[in-house]
Amino acid sequence: MKSIVDLELCISCELCTNICPDVYSMGEDGYAHAIEEDIPEDKLEEAEDARDSCPTSAIDLD
C-alpha cells in the first residue's frame, strides 16, 4: 500500500508528520510528502491515523 498527498489540499499543518514520521515528512516546498515506497506493514495503522486526521483530506492510501 502507498500513500499520496494532494499538494493542492495540503495546508502544511504537519499533523501527518507528527502522527507518522516514518511515512510523512515536510518537503523543502513546505508541504507534506509521503515516502515513495510501500508503507511498511508495521506503520500502516499510523498512516491510516494520519490520513483520517488530516483536516483537509489531502492524504490518500492506495
Sequence and secondary structure as in RCSB ss.txt:
>XXXX:A:sequence
MKSIVDLELCISCELCTNICPDVYSMGEDGYAHAIEEDIPEDKLEEAEDARDSCPTSAIDLD
>XXXX:A:secstr
  EEE TTT     HHHHH TTTEEE TTSSEEE SS   GGGHHHHHHHHHH TT  EEE 
